[in-house]
Amino acid sequence: MSLLTPLGLLGLIGIIGLILIYILKPNYQQKIISSTFVWKLSLKYKKKKLPISRFRNILLLICQVLVLIFCALILTQPFIPGSSTSHQAEKIAVIDASASMRADDLGETRFERAINKVKALVADTLKSDGGAITIILADSEPTYVCQRMTYADIVEVNSLLDELADPDDLGCTYGTSDIEEAMNLASSVLLENPNTEVLLYTDTDYVDAGRVTVVDMTLDSEWNAAVLGCTASITDNNYYTFDVEIGCYGKAADLVLCMDIYGVNNENRTVSVQQDIRFDSDGEMHVLVGEEPVTLVENAVYVRPDVSVYSYDNVFVYFTNAEDSFDTDNVYRLYGGKKESLKVLYCSTNSNPFFSAVFNSLRQVFGDFWEIEYTELKLRENQTVDPEYCKDYDFYLFEYTMPSSMPTDGVVMLVSPDRAPSGSGLGINGSTSRPNEAPLTMGVKHDITNYLTFDNIKLNEYVNVSFSDGYDELAYCNDSPVLLLKDEPSTKVIAMLFSVKMSYAALFPELSAMMGNMFMHFFPPTIDRFVFDANDSVTLNARGNVLQVTTVNGDNLLYETFPSTLKVTTPGVYSLEQPILAADLASATRRQVEYFYVKVPTAESNIFATADTLEQPEWVVEPERIDTDIVLYFAIVLVSLLFAEWLLQIKEQY
């Protein structure tokens, strides 16, 4: 209970006056009465009534005192305050863990400076009982370092901060931080205590930070030169030129940009290019040509090597004299200048232009990842395929005439076979001809028949075969299998038991789509590009059943389910190695090795970035406190006491 007018308690002085009245009031005087009888009778009644009379007098005094007390309390205007939560002194420290926080000066990174400042905040907030601290690490997936820790947990909090600052395993990412999600985490703490102060330790300058206290981690002495990207373009003469995007932040600098092109034109040869660059204090770039600088648009350097470059293994771009605060983005690797060769052999005694057209189309579809080398071998009728042609190809297509034994180093497709090659697991039982075409029906579902419908395809002739275990029946004609597939780690065979020329015309678009599905299934691109940002997720595929990824740190990661996802966290070169037609790398006679590069996100290279508005956590507005006036209840009690006092007075008289 609280009092709106405490001076009303002065009314309690009236209790003193009441007591004085009781003390000073006159007593009854004793008188001598002549009648003994009356005297004795008087004494008799007095002895009976005296105890009750005293008790009534005491109750009367108590009632009168209480009346005075409640009158005084009513004068003070008492009320019961509305419920409110008493909040302790609490802080939320959000530590920006983006790549730019790795910029260092005198051996200490911005991230480490932020950790030290948070330690000081912890010591100040938890210096005694009553304080609480929450620490949030704002990386690509923000998490709580600790939540609402108190004075008793100060040792544990400092230990957690020491782990983040460990130079061998710095808790700062190489990617971009998700500040919005970090503020969402802060909101859950604000639900408990809306009076909590939120502090963001960052190197980004916000024009409008709202209610969040931004603690700047930058130093004027820091600066950064960065290779932001490199792209290769093919000219009309089919040779490469290169565009290198660079930036400089924090000061004017003269830089030397170098480019080393390795494996030029499929030779063990390296071509190097060097260019002097000048950045002014505003970050504008100039290429020094003679004594006059030439201003370039969007800080891109156009590089045309002296040698015509038709292919390359990789390109290495770097600065030779950039001793800046953030060296992770001073280099860049570009892959993809030399596509893996995919060798295709087509053998037939009656070649069909349909297949050559399909392979030309596939060359365009897979042109970014494969260099399809198409070889067509025309044979005479009943001529056996020379075993010399049954090796060193990735995809074999035999139509009508078959080899004596199956190739073992590639995918084999048998079309309308006249005999069963050794090792195929097939047996030829003649052919079936029909005067009227019979429709195809779908069999076992598989990747190579995805999105295909065979309902409109009709055959008037097909080959009858027997087959061993391991074959899946993908299509039928009159309940006879006409499309078989064996898809095992060391054996991949497609048997199409009919000729394109002996089928209804609707087969052509379906077969073309099926050939595309086959290449996507047997020769999927391992990755969809050759450069990724740190913290990107890379989708991995493989030609076989296993793929080994070697990370920047030298860790070997083995994948056996595809497609799989790899999250790349550290900038540098990653390698992908897979066996060709083997169950594992140890038993493989052929292997495919590819590389890709992980870089720091372009935005993180600007170590003095600015932003308009900082995403705000959700501060909960406390409900308005509603006080309860209790004067009425006191008045009711006062009236009750007055009534009781009146009753006692009546009893006194009668």
Residue pairs with C-beta under 8 A, 6 or more apart in sequence:
1 78
1 79
1 80
1 630
2 78
2 79
2 80
2 81
2 627
3 9
3 76
3 77
3 78
3 79
4 76
4 77
4 78
4 79
5 75
5 76
5 77
6 76
7 75
7 76
8 72
8 73
8 74
8 75
8 76
8 77
9 72
9 73
9 75
9 76
10 72
11 68
11 71
11 72
11 75
12 68
12 69
12 72
14 68
14 71
14 72
15 65
15 68
15 69
18 61
18 64
18 65
18 68
22 61
33 39
33 42
53 652
56 648
56 651
56 652
57 652
59 648
60 645
60 648
60 649
60 652
63 641
63 644
63 645
63 648
64 645
66 641
67 638
67 641
67 642
67 645
70 634
70 637
70 638
70 641
71 638
73 634
74 631
74 634
74 635
74 638
77 629
77 631
78 630
78 631
78 634
79 627
79 628
79 629
79 630
79 631
80 627
80 628
80 630
81 625
81 627
82 624
82 625
82 626
82 627
82 628
83 625
84 622
84 625
85 622
87 193
87 194
87 195
87 196
88 130
88 131
88 132
88 193
89 125
89 130
89 131
89 132
90 125
90 131
90 132
90 133
90 134
90 148
90 189
90 193
90 195
90 196
90 197
91 121
91 125
91 131
91 132
91 133
91 134
91 196
91 197
91 198
91 199
92 133
92 134
92 135
92 136
92 186
92 189
92 190
92 196
92 197
92 198
92 199
92 617
93 118
93 121
93 122
93 133
93 134
93 135
93 136
93 199
93 201
94 136
94 138
94 179
94 182
94 183
94 186
94 198
94 199
94 200
94 201
94 212
95 111
95 114
95 115
95 118
95 135
95 136
95 137
95 138
95 145
95 164
95 201
96 111
96 114
96 138
96 177
96 179
96 200
96 201
96 202
96 203
96 204
96 217
97 111
97 137
97 138
97 139
97 171
97 172
97 173
97 177
98 138
98 139
98 172
98 173
98 175
98 176
98 177
98 604
99 172
99 173
99 174
99 175
99 176
99 326
99 328
99 534
99 600
99 601
99 604
100 110
100 203
100 326
100 604
100 605
100 606
100 607
100 609
101 109
101 110
101 111
101 114
101 172
101 202
101 203
101 217
102 109
102 110
102 111
102 170
102 172
102 174
102 326
102 328
103 109
103 110
103 203
103 222
103 224
103 325
103 326
103 607
104 110
104 222
104 325
104 326
105 219
105 221
105 222
105 325
109 170
109 172
110 203
110 217
110 218
111 164
111 165
111 170
111 171
111 172
111 217
112 165
112 170
113 217
114 201
114 202
114 215
114 217
115 161
115 164
115 165
116 165
117 201
117 215
117 217
118 135
118 161
118 201
119 158
119 161
121 133
121 199
122 133
122 154
122 157
122 158
122 161
123 154
125 131
125 132
125 133
126 132
126 133
126 149
126 150
126 151
126 153
126 154
126 157
127 151
128 151
129 150
129 151
130 151
131 150
131 151
132 148
132 149
132 150
132 193
133 146
133 148
133 149
133 157
134 144
134 146
134 147
134 148
134 149
134 186
134 189
134 196
135 144
135 145
135 146
135 157
135 160
135 161
136 142
136 143
136 144
136 145
136 182
136 185
136 186
137 143
137 144
137 145
137 164
137 171
137 182
138 177
138 178
138 179
138 181
138 182
138 200
139 171
139 172
139 173
139 175
139 177
139 178
140 173
140 175
140 176
140 177
140 178
140 535
141 178
141 181
142 177
142 178
142 181
142 182
142 185
143 185
144 185
145 160
145 161
145 164
146 153
146 156
146 157
146 160
147 189
148 189
148 192
149 156
149 157
163 169
163 171
164 170
164 171
165 171
173 534
173 535
173 569
174 328
174 534
174 535
174 569
174 570
174 571
174 600
174 604
175 533
175 534
175 535
175 536
175 569
175 600
175 601
175 604
176 533
176 535
176 601
176 603
176 604
179 200
179 202
179 614
179 615
180 615
183 198
183 212
183 615
183 616
183 617
184 617
184 618
186 198
186 617
187 617
187 618
189 196
190 196
190 198
190 617
190 618
190 619
190 620
191 620
194 619
194 620
194 621
194 622
197 213
198 211
198 212
198 213
198 617
199 212
199 213
199 214
199 215
200 209
200 212
200 213
200 214
200 215
200 614
201 215
201 217
202 214
202 215
202 216
202 217
203 216
203 217
203 218
203 607
203 608
203 609
204 609
204 610
204 611
205 216
205 608
205 609
205 610
205 611
206 214
206 610
206 611
206 612
206 613
206 614
207 610
207 611
207 612
207 613
208 612
208 613
208 614
209 614
210 613
210 614
210 616
211 616
211 619
212 614
212 616
212 617
214 614
218 607
218 608
222 250
222 325
222 607
222 608
223 248
223 249
223 250
223 251
223 253
223 324
223 325
223 607
224 247
224 248
224 249
224 250
224 324
224 325
224 326
224 329
224 605
224 606
224 607
225 246
225 247
225 248
225 249
225 253
225 255
225 279
225 319
225 322
225 324
225 330
226 246
226 247
226 248
226 249
226 326
226 329
226 330
226 600
226 605
227 244
227 245
227 246
227 257
227 317
227 318
227 319
227 329
227 330
227 331
227 332
228 245
228 246
228 247
228 299
228 329
228 332
228 602
228 605
229 244
229 245
229 332
229 531
229 599
229 602
230 242
230 243
230 244
230 245
230 259
230 315
230 317
230 332
230 334
231 242
231 243
231 334
232 240
232 241
232 242
232 312
232 315
232 334
232 336
232 337
233 240
233 241
233 242
233 243
234 240
235 241
237 308
238 310
239 308
239 309
239 310
240 309
240 310
240 312
240 337
241 302
241 303
241 304
242 259
242 302
242 303
242 304
242 305
242 315
242 334
243 300
243 301
243 302
243 303
244 257
244 259
244 300
244 301
244 303
244 317
244 332
245 298
245 299
245 300
245 301
246 255
246 257
246 277
246 285
246 299
246 300
246 301
247 283
247 285
247 299
247 605
247 606
248 255
248 279
248 283
248 285
249 283
249 605
249 606
249 607
249 608
250 324
250 325
250 607
250 608
251 281
252 278
252 279
252 280
252 281
253 278
253 279
253 322
254 276
254 277
254 278
254 279
254 321
255 276
255 277
255 278
255 279
255 319
255 321
255 322
256 274
256 275
256 276
256 277
256 319
256 320
256 321
257 274
257 275
257 276
257 277
257 301
257 317
257 318
257 319
258 272
258 273
258 274
258 275
258 317
258 318
258 319
258 320
259 272
259 273
259 274
259 303
259 305
259 315
259 316
259 317
260 270
260 271
260 272
260 315
260 316
261 270
261 271
261 272
261 273
261 305
261 309
261 312
261 315
262 270
262 312
262 313
262 314
262 315
262 316
263 269
263 270
263 311
263 312
263 313
263 314
263 337
263 338
264 270
264 271
264 307
264 309
264 311
264 312
265 308
265 309
265 310
265 311
265 312
266 311
266 338
271 305
271 306
271 307
271 309
273 303
273 305
273 306
275 287
275 301
275 303
276 287
276 288
277 285
277 286
277 287
277 288
277 301
278 285
278 286
278 287
278 288
278 293
279 285
279 286
280 286
283 299
284 295
285 295
285 296
285 299
285 301
286 293
286 294
286 295
286 296
287 293
287 294
287 296
287 301
288 294
296 302
309 337
311 337
311 338
312 337
312 338
313 335
313 337
313 338
314 333
314 334
314 335
314 337
314 595
315 333
315 334
315 337
316 331
316 332
316 333
317 331
317 332
317 333
317 334
318 330
318 331
318 332
319 330
322 330
324 330
325 607
326 605
326 607
328 571
328 600
329 571
329 599
329 600
329 604
329 605
332 597
332 599
333 573
333 595
333 597
334 530
334 531
334 597
335 530
335 531
335 594
335 595
335 596
335 597
336 368
336 529
336 530
339 367
339 368
339 369
339 370
339 371
340 369
340 370
340 371
340 592
340 594
341 370
341 371
341 373
342 366
342 370
342 371
342 372
342 373
342 394
342 395
342 523
343 373
343 375
343 392
343 393
343 394
343 395
343 410
344 359
344 372
344 373
344 374
344 375
344 393
344 394
344 395
344 397
345 375
345 377
345 389
345 393
345 395
345 396
345 397
346 355
346 356
346 359
346 374
346 375
346 376
346 377
346 397
346 399
347 377
347 379
347 385
347 389
347 396
347 397
347 398
347 399
347 401
347 403
348 355
348 377
348 378
348 379
348 397
348 398
348 399
348 400
348 401
348 415
349 378
349 379
349 380
349 381
349 382
349 383
349 399
349 400
349 401
350 381
350 399
350 400
350 501
351 376
351 378
351 399
352 399
352 500
352 501
354 500
354 508
354 511
354 512
355 397
355 399
356 374
356 376
358 511
358 512
358 515
358 516
359 372
359 374
360 374
361 512
361 516
362 372
362 515
362 516
362 519
363 370
363 372
363 374
365 516
365 519
366 372
366 519
366 523
366 525
368 525
369 525
370 523
370 525
375 393
377 385
377 389
379 385
379 401
381 401
382 401
382 418
383 401
384 401
384 402
384 403
384 404
385 398
385 401
385 402
385 403
385 404
387 403
387 404
387 405
389 403
390 396
390 403
390 405
390 406
390 407
391 407
391 409
392 409
393 407
393 409
393 410
394 410
394 411
394 523
394 580
395 410
395 411
395 413
395 519
395 522
395 523
396 407
396 410
396 411
396 412
396 413
397 413
397 415
398 412
398 413
398 414
398 415
398 417
398 421
399 415
399 416
399 499
400 415
400 416
400 417
400 418
400 499
401 418
402 414
402 417
402 418
402 419
402 420
402 421
403 421
404 421
404 422
405 421
405 422
405 423
406 412
406 421
406 422
406 423
406 424
406 493
408 423
408 490
408 581
409 580
409 581
409 589
409 590
410 492
410 581
411 492
411 493
411 494
411 518
411 522
411 523
412 424
412 492
412 493
412 494
413 493
413 494
413 495
413 496
413 518
414 421
414 424
414 426
414 493
414 494
414 495
414 496
415 496
415 499
415 500
416 463
416 496
416 497
416 498
416 499
416 502
417 426
417 428
417 463
417 465
417 495
417 497
418 428
419 428
420 426
420 427
420 428
420 465
424 493
424 495
425 467
425 468
425 469
425 470
425 471
425 486
425 493
426 465
426 466
426 467
426 468
426 484
426 495
427 465
427 466
427 467
428 463
428 464
428 465
429 464
429 465
429 466
430 463
430 464
431 461
431 462
431 463
431 464
432 461
432 462
432 463
432 464
432 478
432 480
433 460
433 461
434 459
434 460
434 461
434 478
435 460
436 460
437 458
437 459
437 460
437 503
437 504
438 458
438 459
438 460
438 477
438 478
439 454
439 455
439 456
439 457
439 458
439 477
440 454
440 455
440 457
440 458
440 459
440 475
440 476
440 477
440 482
441 454
441 475
441 476
441 477
442 449
442 452
442 453
442 454
442 474
442 475
443 472
443 473
443 474
443 475
443 476
443 481
443 483
444 472
444 473
444 474
446 472
446 474
446 485
446 487
447 517
447 520
447 521
448 474
448 485
448 494
448 514
448 517
448 518
448 521
449 474
449 475
449 483
449 514
449 517
450 517
451 513
451 517
452 510
452 513
452 514
452 517
453 510
454 475
454 510
456 504
456 506
457 503
457 504
457 506
457 507
457 510
458 503
458 504
458 506
459 477
459 482
459 498
459 502
459 503
459 504
460 502
460 503
461 498
461 499
461 502
462 477
462 480
462 482
462 497
462 498
462 502
463 482
463 497
463 498
464 480
464 497
465 481
465 484
465 495
465 497
467 481
467 484
467 495
470 486
470 488
470 491
471 484
471 485
471 486
471 493
471 495
472 484
472 485
472 486
472 487
473 481
473 483
473 484
474 483
474 484
474 485
475 481
475 482
475 483
476 482
477 498
481 497
482 496
482 497
482 498
483 494
483 495
483 496
483 497
484 493
484 494
484 495
484 497
485 493
485 494
485 495
486 492
486 493
489 544
489 545
489 581
489 582
489 583
490 581
490 582
490 583
491 581
492 522
492 581
494 518
500 507
500 508
500 511
522 543
523 543
524 541
524 542
524 543
524 562
525 541
526 540
526 541
526 542
526 547
526 576
526 578
526 592
526 594
527 538
527 539
527 540
527 541
527 576
527 594
527 596
528 539
529 596
530 595
530 596
530 597
531 596
531 597
531 598
531 599
532 538
532 568
532 596
532 597
532 598
532 599
533 598
533 599
533 600
533 601
534 568
534 569
534 570
534 571
534 598
534 599
534 600
534 601
535 567
535 568
535 569
536 567
536 568
536 598
537 565
537 566
537 567
537 568
538 565
538 566
538 567
538 568
538 596
539 563
539 564
539 565
540 547
540 549
540 559
540 562
540 563
540 564
540 565
540 566
540 576
541 547
541 562
541 563
542 559
542 562
542 578
543 578
543 580
543 592
544 578
544 579
544 580
544 581
544 582
544 583
545 560
545 583
546 558
546 559
546 560
546 578
546 579
546 583
546 584
546 585
547 558
547 559
547 560
547 562
547 564
547 576
547 577
547 578
548 556
548 557
548 558
548 559
548 576
548 577
548 578
548 585
549 556
549 557
549 558
549 559
549 566
549 574
549 575
549 576
550 556
550 557
550 574
550 575
550 577
551 557
551 568
551 570
551 574
552 570
552 571
552 572
552 573
552 574
552 598
553 570
557 566
559 566
568 574
568 598
570 598
571 598
571 599
571 600
572 597
572 598
573 595
573 596
573 597
573 598
574 595
574 596
574 597
574 598
575 593
575 594
575 595
576 593
576 594
576 595
576 596
577 585
577 591
577 592
577 593
577 594
578 585
578 591
578 592
579 585
579 587
579 588
579 590
579 591
580 588
580 589
580 590
580 591
580 592
581 588
581 590
582 588
582 589
582 590
585 591
603 609
